[in-house]
Amino acid sequence: MNTDLLECIKNYKYFNIKITNNKESTKLNNIVRKIYVINLYEDLHKRNYIYLLFKKYNIDYNLIVVDKIDKTIYDKLCKDKHISESELGCCLSHMWCLLDILKHGYENAIIFEDDVILSKHFVDEFILLYNANPKMDFLMLGAHDYNFSRQHYKNVNNSIYRPNKQSRQLFGAHANYYSKDGAKRMFYIRATNLSFFDNEYHLLFDTLPNSYICYPNLAISNTTESRINHEKTILSKSEIGYYSLCFVNINLNNYHLLYHNLLDISLLKKNDTVETFIERCLQHHIHDPEKVKLVKQRFSLTIFSLDELKTIIGHHNLIEPNSLSKKCIGEKS
């Protein structure tokens, strides 16, 4: 294994903040031993979004707040510049979570990214899948599978499928379930071949037969925004191609979808409703009335109140605003 990489993970700077949303364990937390959500320190809006979103779903989790990768670490691990600094940062944050699973011997875990968008009945749907497949080692709750509409949709059986062998155009790390063995295998893959995190998933599927992708996806991601330059402009040819290749008959209204990066608090007016505020923001960003109408239809208008939207896109840090300081980023339990 890459000893420099392991040393960097051991010395990783992070906040580990436990968020509990009720006094009793939730249905999901009764099944999944540990739930992580990865958040970049500077992404305040995403942090507020996750805090309010998971409260709605009544999910307890550990928020892992990380900083950008230091250039000295990047130069040490990526001398040939085969991945970008942001891709390395993404990879290390996931590897830290995987190592934490192994270190504590957790039976299973889910690792989310902070751009995740959940299906409206995520918890109940996950529990049904888990109860039907309790021995699974790995489950992609959402996938960017560019062979799905051409090939893999034929493999779907009882809401799960396995990709064909050596399938290379399979990405996505916004919502992954791991057993202990799944976490061990995934950590080994990246520790022996450092790359962007969701590269070479076939190495996991080809060695762990109880590994699957769920379809319909229980989680999708906000593809209009990316810290690692993988974003797709809304209603662009790139986005249209993505949805046509990676899905079959997807209904975005089955998800509590919110493009909070398209909302601007400076456009808020006194008598706004959720709907009028979102429409004004889309008009400001998109201009084309027909496209505004199409994008607005994707939004979930019921998941957040107007005050909650203001909180998400405002400048107030919902999570420990006094102690979550970049100057002292490090472990916090």
N, C-alpha and C positions, 0 to 999 in steps of 0.2 A: 504493500500500500504506500501511498504518497505520504511520507513522514512530515514533510512541511505542511501539507494540507491538514493532517490530523492535529498538528501543533496549533495551527491557526484556528481550528474549530474549538480546541480546548481553551484558547485564550480569547474567544469570541466575545465581543461587547454587546450586551443586550439587556433589556428589561423583560422579566418574566412576571406578568401581572395576572393573578387569578381573578377572574370575573365570575361572581355567583349571582344568578338572576332570581333565585327563590330559595326558600328555606329547606325544601325537600328536593331530592334528586329528580331531574327531569327524566322522561321516558328514554330520551336518547342517551343521557349520561348514565343510565342504568345498564346500557348495553356496551357503550364505548368507554373504555377506561380513561382515555385522555383525549382532549380536543384542543388543538392549537390553532391560532390565527396569527399569521405573520403580517407585520405592518412596519413600513419604513418610517423612521422617526419624523421626517419632514412631511409625511402624508397625513396631516391633521384631519382633513375632510374624510378620508377613508377610515381613519380611526374612529371618528364620531359616527360614521355610517355603520361600521361593524358593531359598535357599542349598542346603538339603537336597534339594529336589525336582529341581533342575537337575543336581545331582550324580548322582542316580539315573538320569537320562536321559543323563548324560555330555555335557552341552551347555556349551560355553564362551560367556560373555556379558559384557556391560558392565552393571553395576548402576549405575543413575542415581538417586542418593539426593537428594531435593529437600526443601526446607522449605516450610511454608505461605506463601502469598502475603502480602506486607506490605500493610497497609491503604492505604498511600500509593500503591502500584502499582495496587491495585484501583480506588481513587478516580480515578486518572489514566486508566485504560483503560476503566472501566465507569461513567462518570458517570451513566448512566441506569439502572444496576443491573439490566440485562437478563439477566445471569447472576450466579450467586452467587460468593463468593470461592473456594470449593472447586472449582467448575466452571472458573473462570479458571485456578486452579492446575493442574488436570488438563490443560487445553488448552495452557498454556505448556510443561508438561513434555513433551508429545508434540511440540510445535513445536520445542523445543530438539533433540530427537532427529532430527526431519526435517531441520532445518538442519545438523546434524552430518553426516548422510548426504550432503547436497548439498555441504557445505564440503569434505569429504574425497573426494568423487566415488565413493562406494561403489556398486558395481554393483547391489546389492540389500541388503535388511535386513529383519529382523522386529522389531517393537516389541511387547513384552508389558507388561501391567500385573501387579502383584504379587498380584492375586486370581485369577489364571488357574488353571484346572484342566485338565490335559492328558489326552488319550486314552491308553490304556495302551500303544499302539503308535505314539505320536505321530511319532517320527523316521522310521520306515519308511513310515508312511502319508503324511507330508509329501513324502518323496523320490519316492514313486510319483506323487503329484499334480504335483510340479514337473517330473519327467521327461516327463510327458504334456503339460505346458503350460509349456515353458521360457521362452516370450516374454510371460508374464503380467506386467502392470504393477502389479496390486493384487489381493490375495487376503485376504478376511476368513476367518481360520481358525476364528472363532467369531462368531456374529451374534445380535443381538436383533432378529429380523425378524418384526414383528407381522403381516405379510401372508403368512407362509410356509405355514401349514396351509390357508389359504383360497385362495391363488393360486400362490405361487412354487414349491411342491413340484412342480408340473407342469413347471417349467423345468429341473429337475435332470437332468443328463446326464453320465454318467461322473464322478459325485461332485462336480460343480461346477454352479453356475447363475448366471444374471444376473437381478437384480430387474427388474420391469417399469419402464418409463420413468416418471420423476418420482415414484418410490416414496418416500414421506416417512416411513413408520414403520419405519425401518431404523437401528439403533443398534448400539453395541458397539465398544470400542477395546481390549479385553483381549488381542487377538492379531491383528495385522495384518502381512501381508507387503507390501513395497513394492519395485518396481524404482526406479531413479533417476528415471525419468519419473513414476512413481506418487508418489514422495515430493515431487517438484517441484510436481505438480498439487495434492496435498493441502495442502502448505504454502501455496500461492497462495490456495486456497479460504479457509483460516482467516485468512491475513494480510490479505485484502481484506474479510472479513466476520467479525469476531471474535464467536464464539458458543461454546457448549459444544462440545467437540471433535468428537463424532460426529454433529453436526447436518449435514444436507444432503449425505449421502453420494451422493445422486443426481447432484450436480454433478460428481462424479468418475466414476461409472459412465456418465453420459451423454456424457462426452468422451473416455474411455479404453476402447475396445472390448475390450481384453484384461484386463478386470477382472472378478473373480468372487467368489462366496461358496462355500465348500466345504460339502457336506452328504453324510453326517453331519459335523457340526462336529468338527474336530480338537481344539478347545479350547472349553471353556465357562467361565463365571465363577461365583464364589461370590456369588450374588445375595442371600444372607441378610445381607450386610454391605456397606456402601458409605460412603465418605467424602464423597460428593456427594448423599447423601440419596435414593438410588435403590434402597435395599434392599427386599426382599420377605420378610415374615415366613414362616418355613418352614411349609408345608402350609396357608397362608392362601389366601383367594380370589384375592388378587393373584398369588401364586406359581402356583396352579393355572391361572389364566388365562394367565399368561406361558408356561408349558410347553405349554398346549393351542394357543396361537396361533403360537408360535415354533418348534415342533418337530412332527414326526410320528413316533410310535412311538419316542421316545427311550429308550434304555436307559442309565441313569446308571451302571450297573455296567461300562460300557465305558470309564469314566474313573477315574483315581485321585483320587476325590473325598474331600476332607477339609474339614469345617466346623470349622476350628481355633478359630473365635470361639465355638463352643459348648462348648469344652473348658475345664476349670478345674483347674489344678494342685493347688489346695487340696482337691480331691475324690479325689485319688490315694491308694490304700491300698497297703500293703506287698506284698501278694501278687497285685496286679492283673496282668492281661494287657491287651493292647491292647483286646480286645473288652469285657472287664468294665469297664475304665476309661471307654471311650466310652459304654457303656450307662448307667453311673452318672451321667455328665455329662448325658446326654440326659434321664434321669429327673428330674434336678435342674432342668433348663430347661423341659421340656415337660409333665411330670406325667401326661399321658394315656398309658397303657400301649400302646394300639394305635398312637398316633402315634409313640411312641418306637420301636416295632418297625419302622414304615415308614421312619423317618429312618435308623435304624441299618442297614437294608438298603442304603442309598445309599453308606455309607462304604466306602472301600477299606481293608480290615483288614491288607493285606500290604505296602503301600508303605513305611510307616514302622514302626520298632520302638517299643517303649514308651519307651526312652531317648530316641529321636529326637523323639517326641511331647512328652516333658518338656522337651527343648531348645527346641522350637518355641514352646511356650506359657510358657516360663520367662522369666527376666529377664536371661539371658546373651546378649550380642550376639556372634553367631558371626563377624561380619565386622569385623575391625580394631577391637576394642572400645576400644583406647586412643586411636586417632586420629580415629574417627568421632564428632566432637564438634559439637554444634549451634553452639558458639561460633566454630568455624572452618570452617563449612560453605562449601565452594568447590571448585574443581576439584582432583581427585586422580587421577592416572593410574597 
